Amino acid sequence: MITKQILIDEIEIKFRKSKRAKNIAIRIKPIDGVIVTVPRLSTIKNAENFVYQKLSWIKKNLIKIQKLQKAPTVFDSNKDYFTKFHKFRISQSGDKFFINKTRESIIANFPNNTDFKLPEIQNQIRDLLIEVFREEAKSYLPERTHLLASQKELQFQKVTIRNTKTRWGSCSFTNNISLSLHLMRLPNELIDYVILHELAHTLIKNHSSEFWNTLEAICPNSKVLNKKLKNYNLNIFYWR
């Protein structure tokens, strides 16, 4: 659980207290960013000072991670890939393709002679994942939109889920909101940001300064979230 989150030299640093940690440790991971683990008997202030000492190392490794994040995942067998609500496992056995689904996991089994380097196999796996995202999006995004709209006292007509390739979301002149199923690949804070962005368009239909001020009022820290969103690509499948 994140204890504190601050910007240091325009880098978002997340601090997490741990009863098991013996030393302050810095991890840099795709999607999650920079996470600093702080031992129970140490202080966040000590951890901040440690981060300043390691700032050049953090910047150097952030560049490496960002390059990796721009490259699509090449899927392989006998590995687990986690969506928002499921564990997606690619297995390889026998001579038939089949899918086993449970409440929390999905297993896609390919025949033993499958060459996972082939583009058609990679595309087949991506198509399977898109259907997983579609199911997750339909069960999560409309409900989340209704909740955020209620909290912010905003109104819209309906929500539709689409496999969009150019925009995370949109809002029509009649206040119908369309959301991309690929939102399920984003951290929760960015999903909420996109939803609130579209809800703000129910009040203002353009991207004027008035719109951005309105968005900031209902979504504090919106500029930082918007900058984070630009690190993600609708057309690139990436997994940790």
C-alpha positions as CSV (number, residue, x, y, z in Angstrom):
1,M,0.0,0.0,0.0
2,I,1.4,3.4,-1.0
3,T,2.0,5.6,2.0
4,K,3.0,8.8,0.2
5,Q,3.4,10.0,-3.3
6,I,5.4,13.1,-4.3
7,L,7.2,14.7,-7.3
8,I,11.0,14.9,-7.1
9,D,12.6,16.7,-10.1
10,E,9.3,16.1,-12.1
11,I,9.5,12.3,-11.3
12,E,6.6,10.8,-9.5
13,I,8.0,8.8,-6.5
14,K,5.8,6.4,-4.5
15,F,6.8,5.5,-1.0
16,R,5.5,2.3,0.7
17,K,6.1,1.3,4.3
18,S,7.0,-2.3,4.9
19,K,7.3,-4.4,8.1
20,R,9.5,-6.9,6.3
21,A,12.0,-4.6,4.7
22,K,15.4,-4.1,6.4
23,N,16.7,-1.4,4.1
24,I,15.4,1.4,2.0
25,A,15.0,0.0,-1.6
26,I,14.1,1.6,-4.9
27,R,12.4,-0.4,-7.6
28,I,11.5,0.9,-11.1
29,K,8.8,-1.0,-12.9
30,P,6.8,-0.4,-16.1
31,I,3.4,1.0,-15.4
32,D,4.0,1.3,-11.6
33,G,6.9,3.7,-12.0
34,V,9.3,4.4,-9.1
35,I,8.5,2.7,-5.8
36,V,10.5,3.2,-2.7
37,T,10.2,0.6,0.1
38,V,10.7,2.1,3.5
39,P,11.4,-0.1,6.6
40,R,9.0,0.2,9.5
41,L,11.6,1.8,11.8
42,S,12.8,4.3,9.2
43,T,11.1,7.5,8.1
44,I,9.7,8.8,4.8
45,K,12.0,11.8,5.2
46,N,15.1,9.5,5.3
47,A,13.7,7.7,2.2
48,E,13.3,11.1,0.4
49,N,16.9,11.9,1.1
50,F,18.0,8.5,-0.2
51,V,16.0,9.2,-3.4
52,Y,17.9,12.5,-4.0
53,Q,21.2,10.6,-3.6
54,K,20.1,8.1,-6.3
55,L,18.4,10.5,-8.6
56,S,20.8,10.1,-11.5
57,W,20.5,6.3,-11.3
58,I,16.7,6.6,-11.2
59,K,16.6,8.8,-14.3
60,K,19.0,6.5,-16.2
61,N,16.8,3.4,-15.5
62,L,13.6,5.2,-16.1
63,I,14.7,5.9,-19.7
64,K,15.4,2.1,-20.1
65,I,12.0,1.2,-18.7
66,Q,10.2,3.8,-21.0
67,K,11.9,2.3,-24.0
68,L,10.7,-1.2,-23.0
69,Q,7.2,0.1,-22.4
70,K,7.0,1.3,-26.0
71,A,7.7,-2.2,-27.3
72,P,4.8,-4.7,-27.6
73,T,5.0,-7.9,-25.6
74,V,5.9,-11.0,-27.6
75,F,3.7,-13.7,-26.0
76,D,5.1,-17.1,-25.2
77,S,3.8,-20.4,-23.7
78,N,3.8,-21.4,-20.0
79,K,3.7,-17.8,-18.9
80,D,1.1,-15.8,-16.9
81,Y,-0.2,-12.4,-18.1
82,F,-2.4,-10.5,-15.7
83,T,-5.3,-8.4,-16.8
84,K,-7.3,-6.2,-14.4
85,F,-9.3,-9.1,-13.0
86,H,-7.9,-12.3,-14.5
87,K,-4.8,-14.3,-14.8
88,F,-4.3,-15.2,-18.5
89,R,-2.1,-18.2,-19.0
90,I,-0.8,-19.5,-22.3
91,S,-0.1,-23.2,-22.1
92,Q,1.1,-25.7,-24.7
93,S,0.0,-29.4,-24.8
94,G,-1.6,-32.0,-27.0
95,D,-2.7,-31.4,-30.5
96,K,-5.8,-29.1,-30.0
97,F,-6.4,-25.5,-29.2
98,F,-8.9,-24.9,-26.4
99,I,-9.8,-22.3,-23.7
100,N,-10.6,-23.0,-20.1
101,K,-12.3,-20.2,-18.1
102,T,-12.8,-19.8,-14.4
103,R,-13.9,-16.8,-12.4
104,E,-10.3,-15.6,-11.9
105,S,-8.3,-17.2,-14.7
106,I,-8.3,-18.0,-18.4
107,I,-6.1,-20.7,-19.9
108,A,-5.5,-20.6,-23.7
109,N,-3.9,-24.0,-24.7
110,F,-2.1,-24.3,-28.0
111,P,-1.0,-27.5,-29.6
112,N,2.6,-28.7,-29.0
113,N,3.7,-27.9,-32.5
114,T,2.7,-24.2,-32.2
115,D,5.4,-21.7,-33.2
116,F,4.7,-18.6,-31.0
117,K,7.0,-16.5,-33.1
118,L,4.6,-16.5,-36.0
119,P,2.7,-13.2,-36.4
120,E,-0.6,-15.0,-36.8
121,I,-0.2,-16.7,-33.5
122,Q,0.7,-13.4,-31.8
123,N,-2.3,-11.8,-33.3
124,Q,-4.5,-14.7,-32.2
125,I,-3.4,-14.2,-28.6
126,R,-4.0,-10.4,-28.8
127,D,-7.5,-11.1,-30.1
128,L,-8.2,-13.4,-27.2
129,L,-7.0,-10.7,-24.8
130,I,-9.2,-8.1,-26.4
131,E,-12.2,-10.3,-25.7
132,V,-11.1,-10.5,-22.1
133,F,-10.7,-6.8,-21.9
134,R,-14.2,-6.4,-23.5
135,E,-15.8,-8.5,-20.9
136,E,-14.0,-6.7,-18.0
137,A,-14.7,-3.3,-19.5
138,K,-18.5,-4.0,-19.8
139,S,-18.7,-5.2,-16.2
140,Y,-16.5,-2.3,-14.8
141,L,-16.6,0.9,-16.8
142,P,-20.3,1.7,-17.0
143,E,-20.7,1.2,-13.2
144,R,-17.6,3.2,-12.5
145,T,-18.9,6.0,-14.8
146,H,-22.2,6.1,-13.0
147,L,-20.5,6.3,-9.6
148,L,-18.1,9.1,-10.6
149,A,-21.0,11.0,-12.2
150,S,-23.0,10.7,-9.1
151,Q,-20.1,11.8,-6.9
152,K,-19.5,14.9,-9.1
153,E,-23.2,15.6,-9.6
154,L,-22.9,15.3,-13.4
155,Q,-25.3,13.7,-15.9
156,F,-24.9,11.7,-19.1
157,Q,-27.1,9.7,-21.3
158,K,-25.4,6.3,-21.7
159,V,-22.0,4.5,-21.9
160,T,-20.9,2.3,-24.7
161,I,-17.7,0.2,-24.8
162,R,-15.8,0.0,-28.1
163,N,-12.5,-1.4,-29.4
164,T,-11.3,2.1,-30.4
165,K,-7.8,2.5,-31.9
166,T,-7.4,6.3,-31.7
167,R,-9.1,7.6,-28.5
168,W,-9.4,6.4,-24.9
169,G,-12.9,8.0,-24.7
170,S,-15.3,10.5,-26.2
171,C,-18.5,12.4,-25.4
172,S,-21.1,13.3,-28.0
173,F,-23.1,16.5,-28.1
174,T,-26.0,14.5,-26.6
175,N,-23.8,13.4,-23.7
176,N,-23.4,9.8,-24.8
177,I,-20.0,8.6,-23.5
178,S,-17.9,6.1,-25.4
179,L,-15.0,4.4,-23.7
180,S,-12.3,2.2,-25.1
181,L,-12.1,-1.4,-23.8
182,H,-8.3,-0.8,-23.7
183,L,-8.8,1.4,-20.6
184,M,-8.7,-1.9,-18.7
185,R,-4.9,-1.9,-19.4
186,L,-4.4,1.3,-17.5
187,P,-3.9,1.9,-13.7
188,N,-7.2,2.7,-11.9
189,E,-6.2,6.4,-11.4
190,L,-5.9,6.9,-15.2
191,I,-9.2,5.0,-15.9
192,D,-10.9,7.5,-13.5
193,Y,-9.1,10.4,-15.2
194,V,-10.4,9.4,-18.7
195,I,-14.0,8.9,-17.4
196,L,-13.9,12.3,-15.6
197,H,-12.4,13.9,-18.7
198,E,-15.4,12.7,-20.7
199,L,-17.9,13.7,-17.9
200,A,-16.4,17.2,-18.0
201,H,-17.3,17.3,-21.7
202,T,-21.0,17.0,-20.7
203,L,-20.6,20.6,-19.4
204,I,-18.1,22.0,-22.0
205,K,-17.7,20.5,-25.5
206,N,-14.3,21.8,-26.3
207,H,-10.8,21.9,-24.9
208,S,-10.8,25.6,-23.9
209,S,-9.2,26.9,-20.7
210,E,-12.6,26.8,-19.2
211,F,-12.8,23.0,-19.9
212,W,-9.4,22.3,-18.3
213,N,-10.3,24.5,-15.2
214,T,-13.6,22.5,-14.9
215,L,-11.8,19.2,-15.2
216,E,-9.3,20.2,-12.5
217,A,-12.2,21.1,-10.2
218,I,-13.7,17.6,-10.5
219,C,-10.3,15.8,-11.0
220,P,-7.5,17.4,-8.9
221,N,-4.0,16.8,-10.3
222,S,-5.5,16.4,-13.8
223,K,-2.5,17.9,-15.6
224,V,-0.2,15.3,-14.0
225,L,-2.6,12.5,-14.9
226,N,-2.9,13.7,-18.5
227,K,0.9,13.6,-18.8
228,K,0.9,10.1,-17.4
229,L,-1.7,9.0,-19.9
230,K,0.5,10.0,-22.8
231,N,3.0,7.3,-21.7
232,Y,0.4,4.7,-22.9
233,N,-0.4,3.6,-26.4
234,L,-3.8,2.3,-27.5
235,N,-2.2,0.0,-30.1
236,I,0.6,-1.5,-28.1
237,F,0.1,-4.5,-25.9
238,Y,2.6,-4.4,-23.0
239,W,2.8,-6.6,-19.9
240,R,5.2,-6.6,-17.0
